[in-house]
Amino acid sequence: MEMRSLDRSGLRPENGFSQPLLPWPALNAPFEGAWCVVQPGSSTTKHAHPDYEIFIALSGEAVLESRGERVPFREGDIVHFPPNTDHQVFNEGTEDFQMYTAWWTPDTVEGFLVRHHEGA
């Protein structure tokens, strides 16, 4: 077993503040991911990309905006964004909003499969 803990001092100001999952040499994953903290009164950058992506709300409350629709996003909620779908997270509350995000493309999955078969 290999475990990593959240290092709040290492959070980078990209799309909120995030700590990327990768690179992690011991982990062969078919996805990439990051722990994200969106501070009160702030938001992530509105963006779209060719990746599939899920957000898992861990604590706090936020508002998701995608394709002109705004919906509440709370602890325990999971959302999926298909490729090229714009999305943005707004923290309109008074406490940090924390979520985990994972994303992947066919190339990410193919790389996983190659590494898996090479290691088998």
N, C-alpha and C positions, 0 to 999 in steps of 0.2 A: 504494500500500500504506500502511495505517495500522496501527501496532502499539501495544499497551498492555502494559506490564510489571507484574508483581505488585508492589504497594507494601505490604510487611508492616506498615509504620507506620500504614497506613490501614485495616487490617482492623478491622471493626466486630464487637462481640460479639453477633451475631445468629445463632442456630443454629450454635454453634461460633463461629469468627471468620471473617468472609467479606468479600470485596471484590466488589461487584456488577459485572456486565458493563455494565449500562445505568444511567443514560442515557449514550448514546454517539451524538451527533448524526450522525456519518458512517455509522453502521451501521443498516441496515434489516434487522432479523432477525424471523423468525416465532416467536421464543422469547425468554425472559429467562434470565439465567444468573448464576452467582457462583462464584468460587474460594473454597473453604472449608478451614479448618484447624481440626481438632478436637485439642485439646491432650491429653496423657496424663492419664488419670484423669478426663476430662470426657466430656460427651455433648452432642449437639444436643437441642433440645426435641422431645418427642414431639408430632407434629402430623399433620393431614390437611388437604387443601385440594382445591378443584375442578380443579386443574391436573393435566395429565399431567406426569411428571417422570422424568428419568434422573440417576443418579449415575455418575460415572466416577472410579474410584479411581486416584490418581496416585502416591502414595507412602505407605509405612507399612501398618499393619494395623488393622482395626477390626472391630466386630461390628455387623451390621444387625439391627434388630428391626422386624418388621412383622406385624400380625395374629397376634401371639403366637408367631411363629416367629423364632428367632435363627440367623443364619448368618454365617460369616467373610466379610469383605470386604477384599480385598487389591489391591495395585497391579495394574492391568490389567483388573480386574473392572468390569463395567457392569451396573447394575440399573435396571429400569423399574418405576415405580409408577403404576398407573392412578389416575384421579381418585378422591378421597375414601378413599384407602388410607393408614392411619396408618403412620408410619415414624419411626425414630430411629437415630442412629449413636452407638455407644459406643467410645471409645478406651480399652481396658483395658491398653494397652502402655506403653512407656517413651519412645516417640518421637512427634512430631507425626504425625497422619494427615491427608493432604491429598487433596482430591477436587474435581472440578468438577461442578456441578449445572446442569442446564438444565430449564426448565419452560415450558409453554404451555397455552393454552386455545383454543377455537374463536375467541374474540374477539381473542386475540393474533395468530392466523394471519390473520384477516380484516383487522386493522389493517395487517399486513405487505402483504397483497395490495392494499389501497387505496393505501398509500404507494408500492408498486412501480408500479402503473398510473399514478399521478399523476406519477411521475418518469420514466416511459418516453417 
